[in-house]
Amino acid sequence: MNANKTRRIGDILKEQGSLNETALGRVLEHRGENIGKLGEMLIKEQEIDEIDLLKALGVQYDMEVLQSLPAEINTDFTSKLTIGFLKKNKLVPVATGSDFFIAVNDPTKYQAQ
């Protein structure tokens, strides 16, 4: 992971213009003892949408964000991964031309310990 991980998701959302300080403060105040992921809480409170959060996570984790996957997906390179594992972890193997990667729904689940 890169140094952006140290940046808080709320700060990144504000820099991107997806969130203002007032809305962030309101959600943080309501958060109280209910410690959850801030991004999920902002979506639940309709302060941001999922695309805003994904773009901010892309900045935080230095990952490219694709709003849609290619129409044709070649999964041959992931033959050792079961479909159950991919579904459980919300992963999509993608091969386009010379690019091979695994699309991740939530990169926060895969942080280095």
Phi, psi and chi 1 to 4 in degrees:
 res  aa     phi    psi   chi1   chi2   chi3   chi4
   1 MET       -  165.1  -58.7  -70.0  150.5      -
   2 ASN  -111.4  178.2  111.8   10.8      -      -
   3 ALA   -62.2  -19.5      -      -      -      -
   4 ASN   -63.3  -20.0  -79.0  -29.9      -      -
   5 LYS   -57.8  -27.5  176.4   57.0 -173.1  116.2
   6 THR   -75.4  -14.7   59.2      -      -      -
   7 ARG   -78.8  138.5  -67.3  178.1   56.5 -154.8
   8 ARG   -78.3  144.3  -63.3 -177.4  -53.0 -174.7
   9 ILE   -61.8  -36.2 -160.4   73.8      -      -
  10 GLY   -62.3  -40.1      -      -      -      -
  11 ASP   -65.3  -41.4  -67.4  -24.3      -      -
  12 ILE   -64.6  -43.6  -64.7  169.1      -      -
  13 LEU   -61.4  -39.1  -73.9  162.3      -      -
  14 LYS   -66.3  -43.7  -71.9 -171.5  -55.0 -176.4
  15 GLU   -60.9  -35.4  -71.8  170.8   16.2      -
  16 GLN   -78.5   -8.4  -67.5  177.9  -28.3      -
  17 GLY    81.4   12.2      -      -      -      -
  18 SER   -86.0  -16.0  -58.2      -      -      -
  19 LEU  -147.7  143.0 -177.4   66.4      -      -
  20 ASN  -108.7  165.9   63.4   47.0      -      -
  21 GLU   -60.7  -38.0 -172.1   67.3   41.3      -
  22 THR   -62.9  -48.2  -56.2      -      -      -
  23 ALA   -64.4  -41.3      -      -      -      -
  24 LEU   -61.5  -46.6  176.4   59.9      -      -
  25 GLY   -60.7  -40.9      -      -      -      -
  26 ARG   -62.3  -45.4 -174.7  172.0   44.6 -109.5
  27 VAL   -68.7  -40.7  170.5      -      -      -
  28 LEU   -63.6  -36.0  -72.6  172.9      -      -
  29 GLU   -66.4  -43.4 -173.7  175.5  -53.5      -
  30 HIS   -69.9  -24.5  -73.2  114.0      -      -
  31 ARG   -59.3  -45.5 -174.4  176.9 -173.4 -172.0
  32 GLY    42.9 -122.2      -      -      -      -
  33 GLU   -82.9  -13.3  -65.3  176.8   15.5      -
  34 ASN   -79.3   81.0 -179.7   17.5      -      -
  35 ILE   -77.0  109.4  -57.6  -60.5      -      -
  36 GLY  -136.3 -178.8      -      -      -      -
  37 LYS   -72.8  128.3  -68.5 -177.4  178.7  178.1
  38 LEU   -57.4  -44.8  177.5   60.9      -      -
  39 GLY   -57.1  -43.9      -      -      -      -
  40 GLU   -63.9  -38.5  -68.4  173.3    3.5      -
  41 MET   -67.6  -39.2  -64.1 -179.5   75.8      -
  42 LEU   -64.3  -37.9  -70.8  165.0      -      -
  43 ILE   -67.0  -45.6  -69.9  171.3      -      -
  44 LYS   -58.8  -38.4 -176.8  178.5  177.2 -177.0
  45 GLU   -84.2    3.8  -64.7  -65.5  -37.0      -
  46 GLN    59.6   33.6  -61.4 -178.7  -15.4      -
  47 GLU   -86.0  -29.4  -64.4  -64.8  -15.3      -
  48 ILE  -138.7  168.7   62.9  169.8      -      -
  49 ASP  -110.6  175.1   60.9   28.4      -      -
  50 GLU   -61.8  -36.9 -172.6  174.0    6.9      -
  51 ILE   -63.7  -41.3  -64.4  -62.8      -      -
  52 ASP   -57.0  -46.0  -65.5  -30.5      -      -
  53 LEU   -64.9  -44.5  178.0   57.4      -      -
  54 LEU   -61.4  -40.9  -70.0  173.7      -      -
  55 LYS   -63.3  -41.4  -72.5  177.8 -178.9  177.0
  56 ALA   -66.3  -40.9      -      -      -      -
  57 LEU   -64.6  -35.4  -72.9  170.0      -      -
  58 GLY   -60.1  -42.4      -      -      -      -
  59 VAL   -65.6  -46.8  169.0      -      -      -
  60 GLN   -61.9  -38.5 -169.5  176.6   48.6      -
  61 TYR  -103.5    7.4  -73.6   90.3      -      -
  62 ASP    52.9   49.9 -165.8   27.6      -      -
  63 MET  -122.8  142.9  -62.3  174.0   75.6      -
  64 GLU   -71.8  139.5 -179.3 -179.2    3.1      -
  65 VAL  -109.7  123.3  174.5      -      -      -
  66 LEU  -106.3  128.9  -58.7  174.7      -      -
  67 GLN   -78.1  -18.1  -68.8 -165.6   27.3      -
  68 SER  -149.9  153.8   62.8      -      -      -
  69 LEU   -90.7  157.6  -65.8  174.0      -      -
  70 PRO   -58.0  151.7  -19.7   28.8      -      -
  71 ALA   -63.8  -39.5      -      -      -      -
  72 GLU  -108.2  124.0  -67.1 -171.8   28.0      -
  73 ILE  -118.3  120.4  -62.6  175.4      -      -
  74 ASN   -94.1  117.4  176.7  -10.0      -      -
  75 THR  -103.6   11.2   60.3      -      -      -
  76 ASP   -56.5  -36.2  -67.1  -16.8      -      -
  77 PHE   -73.3   -5.9   74.5  100.6      -      -
  78 THR  -116.5   29.3   60.0      -      -      -
  79 SER   -60.1  -20.4   61.2      -      -      -
  80 LYS   -83.7   -8.4  -57.9 -137.4 -175.0  -95.4
  81 LEU   -98.4  132.5  -61.0  173.2      -      -
  82 THR   -78.3  153.8   66.0      -      -      -
  83 ILE   -61.9  -33.5 -168.0   70.1      -      -
  84 GLY   -61.9  -42.6      -      -      -      -
  85 PHE   -63.0  -45.5  175.9   81.4      -      -
  86 LEU   -61.9  -44.1  -65.8  170.0      -      -
  87 LYS   -66.5  -46.3  -75.7 -177.8  176.4 -179.7
  88 LYS   -57.3  -40.3  177.5 -176.7  174.0 -169.6
  89 ASN   -96.1    5.4  -67.7  -74.4      -      -
  90 LYS    53.4   54.4  -62.6 -178.8 -179.7  176.2
  91 LEU  -115.2  144.6  -55.8  171.7      -      -
  92 VAL  -131.1  118.0  177.5      -      -      -
  93 PRO   -75.2  136.7   24.0  -28.3      -      -
  94 VAL  -134.1  131.3  179.4      -      -      -
  95 ALA  -131.8  118.2      -      -      -      -
  96 THR  -130.8  114.3   58.6      -      -      -
  97 GLY    58.7 -113.7      -      -      -      -
  98 SER   -99.4    0.2   62.1      -      -      -
  99 ASP   -94.5  133.5  -69.3  -27.0      -      -
 100 PHE  -131.3  126.1  -62.8   87.9      -      -
 101 PHE  -157.3  168.1   59.2   92.8      -      -
 102 ILE  -111.7  119.9  -56.4 -119.5      -      -
 103 ALA   -77.8  133.1      -      -      -      -
 104 VAL  -114.6  131.3  178.5      -      -      -
 105 ASN   -75.1  -40.8  177.5  -85.2      -      -
 106 ASP  -138.7   96.2 -177.3   -1.9      -      -
 107 PRO   -65.3  -15.2   23.2  -31.3      -      -
 108 THR   -68.7  -18.4   63.5      -      -      -
 109 LYS   -74.6  -13.4  -68.9 -177.7  179.9  179.3
 110 TYR  -119.6   34.6  -52.2  100.5      -      -
 111 GLN   -72.4  142.5  -63.5 -179.4   51.1      -
 112 ALA   -67.6  137.8      -      -      -      -
 113 GLN   -91.4      -  -60.2  -63.8  -41.3      -
